[in-house]
Amino acid sequence: MKFYDVPDAYDLFFSENFYVECMNFYKEIFAKKKYKDFYDCAVGTGQMLIPLAKMGFNTTGSDINVNMIKKAKLNFAGKNLISNLQVCDFRSIKEKIKREFDCVMCTGNSIGHIKNEELIDVLASMDSVLRPGGMIYIDSKNWDSVLQRKQRFYLFNPLVRDRGRVNYIQVWDYQKDNSILFNYLIFEEIENKIVSKRQFYEIYYPFAISLLLEGLKELNYQNIKICKLGDVNQTDIEKIDWYSITAEKPIDEEIPETKERKRF
């Protein structure tokens, strides 16, 4: 079963502390920006967008997975927050989303779900609903580091609860087509007894960060910044496992129509 088809499993590791940390990070990222309208085109269950809604911004979100959108609506409603949420493939933003935003986001490592040759088109899709002077925001695993280390096992710290805990393990299988099969193993314990064992999977397509940077530059984006997700002061990409990247859309300059896109 695919991991993102079971949003309750996805949401196990989010908490109020996460929202506080996320809000502090966003305050740093968007400092001195007069943005009001935020759109997350890979919103999942809304966990990365909820902090912005709690901060009082106008929020819109979409996701290709209907189960995730249903859960996102419940998550927002459960916190008495309002957001416009709908099902949409981020490759089809231009056709489905009929307004512009100050910031267009792609959160939760979601951009790794597409093949490398689709990346520039997804960036252009995000750009199509971004106002001049606005910002693209993307966070992702550092796939350069992943491919260099060829790590197979990824162990998360257990989530401790009143009567037990949740253990979460990932096993990564490197495929011949250059994709990586992520196997998710989740064990839930209550009073030292395992009460459930669940296994899921997802497929990712690693990409070099240089590919993302070249795509943004091709679209004439400027003031491109990279930092560790959650820490704006950590900018050494070789020491970062998960990064965020921001880039600003020029206010006056337009991309020449005659400019031919590169294909990576």
N, C-alpha and C positions, 0 to 999 in steps of 0.2 A: 504494500500500500504506500502511496506517495505521502510524504511527510506533510506537505501543505494542503492535503485533502482532509487533515485532521487538526483543525485549528486549536482545539482544546489542548492537544499535546504541544503545539507550538507556543501556546501562552503560558505554559507551566513555569517558565523561568523569568517572567516579568513581574515586577513589583513596584510599589510606590517609591522605593528607593531608586529604582531605575528611572522613574519619571523625574525625580529631583535632579539626578545626575545629568539626564538628558537636557533638562531645562537650563541648567548651568552651562552646559556645552553650547546650546543654541544661543544663549545670551552673548557668549564670546564670538561665535561664528557670525552672528547678524548684528553685532555691535555697530552703532552709528548708521545702520540701514533703516530707512523709513518704510519697510515692507509691511504690508497688511494681509495680502492674499497668498496663501501657500497651497501648493498642490503636490501630493505624493502620488506618483504614477505607478508605484509598486507598494501600495499601502499595507498589504497583508491584513493582519487583524487590527491595524491602527496603532500599534504600540509606539512607533516612532513619530506619529502625527499627534497623538493625544497630548504630549507635552506642549506642543505649539498651541493647541486648542485651550489648554489650561492657562497658557500665557495670554490668552485673549485675542489671538489672531484668527482670521477667517481661514478655515481649512476645508480642502477638497481632497478626496482620495479615490483612487481606482486600483483595481487589481484584476488580473486575468482569471483568478480563481473565485468562483461564486461562493464557495464555502468560507473563504477568508473574508469576503465582503460581508456576508451574513454575520460572522462573528465580530467584525469591526463595528458594525451597527449596534450590536449588543454591548460591546465594550464602551462605545461613546455614550449610549443611552444610560448605561450603568453608572456613569460619572456625571450625568446631567449635562453632557456636552453636545453641541450641535456640529455636524459636519455633513457635507454633501458627498455621499459615497456611492460608487457604481462599478459595475463590471466593465473592464476595458483592457485590452491588450496594449501594452505601452508602445507597440509598433503601430497602433491605430489611433493615437491621440488626436491627430489632426482631423480625422473623420468623426470622432466621437465627442471631443471636448470643444465646446463652442464659446470659450471665453479665454481671457489672458490672465496671467498671474505674475506676482512680483518674484516668486521663487518656485521653481519646478524641481522636485526632488525624486530621487530613485534610491530608496533606502533598503537596508536589510540584506545587502549582498545580492540583490535581485538582478543586477545587470549581468551577473555571471551565468544566468540561465540561457542567454542567447549565444549563438555561435559568433566567433570573432568577426566574420564578414558582415554581420548584421549591426555591429556596434555603431558605426557612423550613422546609419539610418535611424537608430533609436535616439541618438543624440539630436538629430535633425527633427525627429518627432517631438522630443521634449522642447526644443527650441521654438517649434511652431506655435506654442501657447504661452511663451515667455515674453513679457513686455521688454522693450528696450530699456537698458539700465538694470534689468533684473538679474537674478543669479540662478545658475544650475548648481544643484547640490547632489553629490553621489557618494555613497559609502560602499566599501567593498573589502573583501579579503585581499591581502597582498598576494596575488597569485604568483608573482615572480618568486617570492619567498617559498611558497608552497612547492612549486616545481623544482626549486633548487634543493630543498631538503627532502622531497619525496616522503613526507611524513605520512604514516599509515593510520595511526591511532591518535585520536584527539579526546582527552578526558576533561570533562567539565567538573567544577566543584559541585558537590551534592547540594541540592536545595533542601534545607532543613525545615521541617514543619513541626507543629506541636506534638504530634504523635509518631512522627517518622520522617522520612526523607525521600527525595527523588534522585536517582542516579542516572546520568546521561553520558553516553559514550558514542563517538562517531568513528566509523571505520571507512577509510577512503580507498577505493579501488581505481587504479589508473588504467584507462581504457586505450585501445589501439587507435581510436579516432581522436585522441587528445582530450577527450572529456574525462571527468572524474565522477565516479559513482559514489555518492555519500550514503552510507548505511547508518541509520540512526537506531540506537538501542536504548530504550528507556525502561528502567526498573523502579517501581514504586514500592516503598517499604512502610509498614505501619507496625509499631511496637516490635521492631527487629524481625519482622516476617515479610517476605516478598509477596505482595498481594496482586501485582500485575507485571507482565513483561510484554513490551510492545516493540515491534521492529518496523521501520519505515525506510524509504529511500528517496533520493533526489539526484538529478544529474546536473553537473555544472560544466561550463566550458571556460577554463582558465584563459586569461588574457594578460598581456604585458601592460603595465601601467603606461608605457610609452605609447601604446596604441590608443589609449583613452586620451592622453594629452595631445597627440597628433590630431585626433578627431575634433577636439575642442578648438584647437588652433585653426584647423581647416574651416571651422564655422566662424572664425574671427573673434573668438572669445578672448578676454583679456583678464589680467589680474588673477591668474590661476594660482591657487594655493592648495597645498596638501599638508595634512596633519594626521596624527593618530586620532581615531574616533574616540571622542571623549576628552581629548587633551590637546588644545591648540598649540601648546608649547613644545610638543614633541613632533619634530618635522623631519627627522632622519628616517627616510623611507626604508632603509636597510634594517632598522630596528623596530619597524612597525608591522604587526601582524594584520591589523584591520585599520584602514585609513578612510578619511573623508576628503573629498576634493570639491572645491568651489571654484566657479568661474563666472565672470560677469559679461553680460551681453552689451555690446557697445550701444550708446544712445542714438548716435547719428549715422554711424557707418553701416552700410548695407553690404551684404555679400554679393559680389558681381555675379550676374546671371551667367556670364560666359565661363565662369570658373568651373573647371571640370573636377569632379570629386575623385579622390584617390580611392582605390579599392585595396583593402588590406588583406 
